[in-house]
């Protein structure tokens, strides 16, 4: 087996792919980083007239992190609930039910909710699923054949790196298989170390976004 071809869940590295696609749209003049998110997603984000796209991407929006709710994180054992399917709107509803952490731009707090919004932003601007946009703009041009969006598919393509966890009762369980629609654009992707090296070499080498956008990132 060639080194670096084992598949594994890349979690929040998904956010880098999402941010790259958005900055490509910025380079094309289709998104303005300092425009209110409500310009592109009217009525979707509370106080969207005062939260900018930039604040969504750099976690200064103040939006509550939906993954802080009980049973809402794929990083914790959820039993049979790990196979449940969630829609992006359900994830946003779970966040919107809580008060924001702070006023937009007043502070920094990492929140997965921001990248659910970012995924919906890509879809609103392009008219296509965020995953299709990333496939078209990044995966295919770079020939990242080991990278994918599982959606509701719980398995990881073989060869795969399998993960286990030890429960409170001492049992060891395989946690590799789970429906990661709970992560969506905040962390659903699967990749390989080979593909990630190619992606980051291209990104940091200026092949995917402009020098100005790379500096903003």
C-alpha positions as CSV (number, residue, x, y, z in Angstrom):
1,X,0.0,0.0,0.0
2,X,1.5,3.4,-1.0
3,X,2.3,5.6,2.0
4,X,-0.2,8.3,2.7
5,X,-3.2,6.6,1.0
6,X,-5.1,5.5,4.1
7,X,-8.4,7.3,4.5
8,X,-9.4,9.0,7.7
9,X,-11.8,11.7,8.9
10,X,-10.1,15.1,8.8
11,X,-12.6,16.8,11.0
12,X,-12.2,20.6,11.2
13,X,-9.6,20.6,8.4
14,X,-12.8,20.6,6.3
15,X,-13.1,24.3,7.3
16,X,-9.9,25.1,5.4
17,X,-11.4,23.7,2.2
18,X,-14.6,25.7,2.8
19,X,-12.7,28.9,3.5
20,X,-10.6,28.4,0.4
21,X,-13.7,28.1,-1.8
22,X,-15.2,31.2,-0.3
23,X,-12.0,33.2,-0.9
24,X,-12.1,32.0,-4.5
25,X,-15.5,33.6,-4.7
26,X,-14.1,36.7,-3.1
27,X,-11.4,36.8,-5.7
28,X,-14.1,36.6,-8.4
29,X,-16.0,39.5,-6.9
30,X,-19.0,37.3,-5.9
31,X,-18.6,37.7,-2.2
32,X,-17.4,40.7,-0.1
33,X,-15.6,39.7,3.1
34,X,-16.9,42.8,4.9
35,X,-20.5,42.6,3.7
36,X,-23.1,41.5,6.2
37,X,-23.9,37.7,6.0
38,X,-27.5,38.8,5.7
39,X,-26.8,40.1,2.3
40,X,-26.3,36.6,1.0
41,X,-28.4,34.7,3.5
42,X,-31.3,37.0,4.4
43,X,-33.2,35.8,7.5
44,X,-30.9,32.8,8.1
45,X,-28.6,34.2,10.8
46,X,-30.0,36.3,13.7
47,X,-28.5,39.8,13.6
48,X,-27.2,38.9,10.1
49,X,-27.2,42.6,9.2
50,X,-24.4,43.2,11.7
51,X,-22.3,40.0,11.3
52,X,-19.9,40.1,8.3
53,X,-18.6,37.2,6.2
54,X,-15.1,37.9,7.6
55,X,-16.5,37.5,11.2
56,X,-18.1,34.2,10.2
57,X,-14.8,32.9,8.8
58,X,-12.5,34.0,11.6
59,X,-14.9,33.0,14.5
60,X,-15.6,36.6,15.8
61,X,-19.3,36.4,15.0
62,X,-20.3,35.4,18.5
63,X,-22.6,32.7,17.3
64,X,-23.2,29.9,19.8
65,X,-21.5,26.6,18.9
66,X,-24.2,24.1,18.4
67,X,-21.8,21.2,19.2
68,X,-21.7,22.3,22.8
69,X,-25.2,20.8,23.3
70,X,-25.5,17.4,24.9
71,X,-25.2,14.7,22.2
72,X,-24.4,17.2,19.4
73,X,-20.7,16.4,19.0
74,X,-19.2,13.6,16.8
75,X,-16.1,13.8,19.1
76,X,-18.0,12.1,21.8
77,X,-19.5,8.6,21.9
78,X,-23.2,8.8,21.1
79,X,-24.2,5.2,20.9
80,X,-26.8,4.4,18.2
81,X,-27.4,8.1,17.9
82,X,-24.2,8.3,15.9
83,X,-26.1,7.0,12.9
84,X,-28.7,9.8,13.0
85,X,-29.1,12.2,10.1
86,X,-29.1,16.0,10.5
87,X,-29.8,18.8,8.1
88,X,-27.8,22.0,8.1
89,X,-30.9,23.9,9.1
90,X,-31.3,21.6,12.1
91,X,-27.8,22.4,13.1
92,X,-28.4,26.2,12.8
93,X,-31.7,25.9,14.7
94,X,-29.8,24.2,17.6
95,X,-27.4,27.2,17.7
96,X,-29.9,29.9,17.2
97,X,-31.8,28.6,20.3
98,X,-29.0,30.0,22.4
99,X,-27.9,33.6,23.0
100,X,-24.7,34.6,21.2
101,X,-21.5,34.6,23.1
102,X,-20.8,38.3,22.5
103,X,-21.6,41.1,20.0
104,X,-20.2,40.6,16.5
105,X,-16.5,41.5,16.4
106,X,-16.2,42.0,20.1
107,X,-14.2,38.9,20.8
108,X,-13.0,35.5,19.4
109,X,-14.6,32.2,20.1
110,X,-14.3,29.1,18.0
111,X,-17.7,28.0,16.9
112,X,-18.6,25.2,14.5
113,X,-21.8,27.1,13.7
114,X,-19.8,29.6,11.7
115,X,-18.9,27.0,9.2
116,X,-22.4,25.7,8.8
117,X,-23.2,29.3,7.9
118,X,-20.2,29.3,5.6
119,X,-21.4,26.1,3.8
120,X,-24.8,27.7,3.3
121,X,-23.1,30.9,2.0
122,X,-21.3,28.9,-0.7
123,X,-24.6,27.3,-1.7
124,X,-26.5,30.6,-1.8
125,X,-23.9,32.3,-4.0
126,X,-23.3,29.4,-6.4
127,X,-26.6,27.6,-6.5
128,X,-24.8,24.3,-5.9
129,X,-24.1,22.0,-2.9
130,X,-21.1,23.2,-1.1
131,X,-19.5,19.8,-1.6
132,X,-19.9,20.0,-5.3
133,X,-18.3,23.4,-5.4
134,X,-15.3,22.2,-3.5
135,X,-15.0,19.1,-5.7
136,X,-15.2,21.3,-8.9
137,X,-12.8,24.0,-7.7
138,X,-10.3,22.1,-5.6
139,X,-10.5,18.3,-5.6
140,X,-10.6,17.7,-9.3
141,X,-8.0,20.3,-10.3
142,X,-5.6,19.0,-7.8
143,X,-6.5,15.3,-8.5
144,X,-7.4,14.7,-4.8
145,X,-8.9,11.3,-5.5
146,X,-8.7,10.2,-1.9
147,X,-10.8,13.1,-0.6
148,X,-14.6,12.8,-0.2
149,X,-17.7,14.1,1.4
150,X,-19.5,11.1,3.1
151,X,-22.7,12.9,3.8
152,X,-24.9,10.3,5.6
153,X,-22.7,7.4,4.6
154,X,-21.2,6.0,7.9
155,X,-18.3,4.1,6.5
156,X,-14.8,5.3,5.6
157,X,-13.4,4.0,2.3
158,X,-10.7,1.3,2.6
159,X,-7.9,1.3,3.2
160,X,-8.9,3.3,6.3
161,X,-7.4,4.3,9.6
162,X,-9.8,2.9,12.3
163,X,-10.4,4.5,15.6
164,X,-11.5,3.0,18.9
165,X,-12.6,4.5,22.2
166,X,-12.9,3.0,25.7
167,X,-16.2,3.5,27.4
168,X,-16.8,4.2,31.0
169,X,-17.7,0.5,31.6
170,X,-14.3,-0.5,30.1
171,X,-15.6,-1.7,26.8
172,X,-13.6,-0.9,23.7
173,X,-15.7,0.2,20.7
174,X,-14.9,1.0,17.1
175,X,-15.9,4.7,16.5
176,X,-14.8,4.8,12.9
177,X,-18.3,4.3,11.5
178,X,-20.8,7.2,12.1
179,X,-23.0,9.5,10.2
180,X,-21.2,12.8,10.1
181,X,-24.0,14.9,8.8
182,X,-23.9,16.3,12.3
183,X,-20.6,18.0,11.2
184,X,-21.5,19.0,7.6
185,X,-19.4,21.9,6.4
186,X,-17.7,22.2,9.8
187,X,-16.0,18.8,9.6
188,X,-17.5,16.0,7.5
189,X,-14.7,15.4,5.0
190,X,-12.5,12.3,4.6
191,X,-9.0,12.5,3.1
192,X,-5.5,11.1,3.1
193,X,-2.2,12.5,4.2
194,X,-1.1,12.5,0.5
195,X,-4.1,14.6,-0.5
196,X,-3.8,17.0,2.4
197,X,-0.1,17.6,1.5
198,X,-1.0,18.4,-2.1
199,X,-3.9,20.6,-1.0
200,X,-1.8,22.7,1.5
201,X,1.2,22.9,-0.9
202,X,-1.2,24.3,-3.5
203,X,-3.0,26.7,-1.1
204,X,0.1,28.1,0.5
205,X,1.9,28.2,-2.8
206,X,-0.7,30.6,-4.2
207,X,-2.3,28.2,-6.7
208,X,-5.8,28.3,-5.3
209,X,-6.4,31.9,-4.2
210,X,-4.9,35.3,-4.8
211,X,-1.9,36.6,-2.8
212,X,-4.2,39.1,-1.2
213,X,-6.8,36.5,-0.2
214,X,-4.1,34.2,1.2
215,X,-2.8,37.1,3.3
216,X,-6.4,37.6,4.6
217,X,-6.6,33.9,5.4
